[in-house]
Amino acid sequence: MTEILTCIMCPLGCEMTVETNDDLVTVTGNQCEKGEVFAQEEVLHPIRNLATSVPIAGKHFKMLSVRLSDRVPRHLLKEIIAEIAKLRPGPPVKRGQVLISNVLKSGANVIATRTVE
């Protein structure tokens, strides 16, 4: 299988050709080692980070920005977003506060990215 990927690991944005045959991955077009690592990971075990916002309980039209503490497997994103959507934290919320620990046993926490008094 052949795929074309654009690397996001540095500002160069190399367009890479990635060929897979079972678990063997061949990458061409990358200008640094970061591109090869990115392409192999993206093809074999894609992971993502997530940042979003949730409503704050008791505050009309106020939102709290949240993010994951670590990257998670791409296939878990929809389920994690559904869990985050259930959140309605009430003030006070401190920046860095864990709102969901080990969300869906992914190893990542959902954390607040700002303080709300």
C-alpha positions in Angstrom: 0.0 0.0 0.0 1.3 3.5 -0.9 0.3 6.7 0.9 1.4 10.3 0.5 1.8 12.1 3.9 2.8 15.6 4.7 5.1 15.7 7.7 4.1 17.9 10.6 7.2 17.5 12.8 9.0 20.6 11.6 8.3 23.7 9.5 9.6 22.1 6.3 6.4 20.1 5.8 8.0 17.4 3.6 5.8 15.5 1.3 6.6 11.8 1.9 5.8 8.6 0.1 5.1 5.8 2.5 4.9 2.2 1.3 3.7 -0.5 3.6 4.0 -4.3 3.3 2.7 -6.0 6.4 4.7 -4.3 9.2 7.6 -3.2 6.9 7.4 0.6 6.3 9.5 2.4 3.7 9.6 6.2 3.8 11.0 8.5 1.0 10.9 12.2 0.6 11.7 13.1 4.2 14.5 15.5 4.8 15.2 14.5 8.4 14.8 11.6 10.8 11.8 13.1 12.4 9.8 12.6 9.2 10.6 8.9 9.0 9.5 8.4 12.6 6.3 10.4 12.1 5.4 8.5 8.9 6.0 5.0 10.5 3.9 6.0 13.6 1.2 7.5 11.4 0.8 4.4 9.3 1.3 1.7 12.0 -0.1 3.3 15.2 -1.6 6.7 14.6 -1.9 8.9 17.8 -3.4 12.3 18.3 -3.6 15.1 20.9 -6.8 16.9 21.6 -7.8 20.3 22.7 -11.4 21.5 23.0 -13.6 23.4 25.4 -16.5 22.6 27.7 -19.3 24.8 29.3 -18.7 25.9 32.8 -21.6 25.1 35.2 -23.5 28.1 36.4 -21.8 30.5 34.0 -23.9 31.6 31.0 -21.9 31.5 27.8 -18.6 30.8 29.5 -16.4 28.0 28.3 -13.3 26.3 29.8 -10.5 25.2 27.5 -9.3 21.7 28.1 -6.7 19.3 26.6 -5.3 15.9 27.0 -2.1 15.4 29.0 -0.7 13.0 26.4 -1.4 11.7 22.9 -3.9 8.9 22.5 -4.6 6.3 19.8 -6.6 7.9 17.0 -9.4 5.3 17.2 -10.2 6.5 20.7 -10.8 10.1 19.8 -14.6 10.0 19.2 -15.2 8.2 22.4 -12.9 10.6 24.4 -14.7 13.6 22.8 -18.0 12.1 24.0 -16.7 11.8 27.5 -15.3 15.3 27.5 -18.7 16.6 26.2 -20.3 15.4 29.4 -18.1 17.7 31.5 -19.7 20.7 33.2 -17.0 21.7 35.7 -18.1 24.3 38.3 -15.8 27.1 39.4 -13.3 27.4 40.8 -11.1 25.5 38.3 -7.4 25.8 38.4 -5.1 25.6 35.3 -3.7 22.1 35.2 -6.5 20.6 37.2 -7.3 17.1 36.2 -11.0 16.9 35.2 -11.0 13.3 34.0 -8.2 11.0 35.1 -7.1 8.3 32.7 -9.9 8.9 30.3 -11.2 5.6 28.8 -8.1 3.9 30.2 -6.0 5.7 27.6 -3.3 6.8 30.0 -4.1 10.5 29.3 -5.9 12.9 31.7 -8.3 15.6 30.6 -6.9 18.8 32.1 -8.0 22.5 32.3 -5.8 24.9 30.5 -6.9 28.0 32.3 -8.1 29.1 35.7 -11.7 30.1 36.2 -12.7 31.7 39.5 
